[in-house]
Amino acid sequence: MISVTRLDGKRYWINPHMIESMEKTPDLTITFLSGKKVVVKDEPEELIERIVSYRRRLEITKQEL
């Protein structure tokens, strides 16, 4: 799980494997495979770094088939 910060300042943890897309409009909207959306304060580059770090900790270095 990785942490994100909601617009109200509360921390929230998400499963990065379930992210379908991210869109900056101007806040960052994360869309999950389920269709659920979460709007966060974090910058896309920060989240990408957290996702990469998380995957490295799990030793996932290649795209799953």
MARLUM-669257 format. One record per residue (C-alpha): z, y, x negated; residue in one letter. Coordinates in steps of 0.1 Angstrom, whole numbers, padded with zeros to 4 digits, always signed. Example, Ala and Ser with C-alpha at 12.3 -4.5 7.8 and 13.67 -1.06 7.14 Angstrom:
// MARLUM-669257
+0078-0045-0123a
+0071-0011-0137s
END
This chain:
// MARLUM-669257
+0000+0000+0000m
-0006+0036-0011i
+0011+0067+0001s
-0006+0096+0018v
+0009+0129+0032t
+0003+0137+0068r
-0003+0173+0079l
+0034+0176+0090d
+0045+0168+0054g
+0057+0132+0061k
+0048+0104+0038r
+0029+0075+0053y
+0018+0043+0036w
-0016+0027+0043i
-0035-0004+0032n
-0064+0008+0012p
-0084-0024+0018h
-0087-0014+0055m
-0103+0020+0048i
-0139+0023+0060e
-0145+0060+0052s
-0130+0093+0042m
-0143+0127+0054e
-0131+0161+0043k
-0134+0186+0072t
-0113+0206+0057p
-0084+0182+0059d
-0091+0146+0048l
-0097+0122+0077t
-0094+0086+0069i
-0111+0061+0092t
-0100+0025+0091f
-0120-0006+0099l
-0101-0008+0133s
-0115+0027+0142g
-0081+0043+0139k
-0081+0077+0121k
-0054+0095+0101v
-0056+0131+0090v
-0039+0138+0057v
-0033+0167+0032k
-0043+0147+0002d
-0075+0154-0018e
-0101+0126-0017p
-0101+0124-0055e
-0063+0118-0055e
-0066+0090-0030l
-0095+0074-0049i
-0073+0073-0080e
-0044+0058-0061r
-0067+0031-0047i
-0081+0023-0081v
-0046+0021-0096s
-0034-0001-0067y
-0063-0025-0072r
-0056-0026-0109r
-0020-0036-0102r
-0033-0064-0080l
-0058-0073-0107e
-0087-0067-0084i
-0114-0053-0106t
-0146-0065-0090k
-0160-0060-0055q
-0150-0088-0032e
-0178-0109-0017l
END
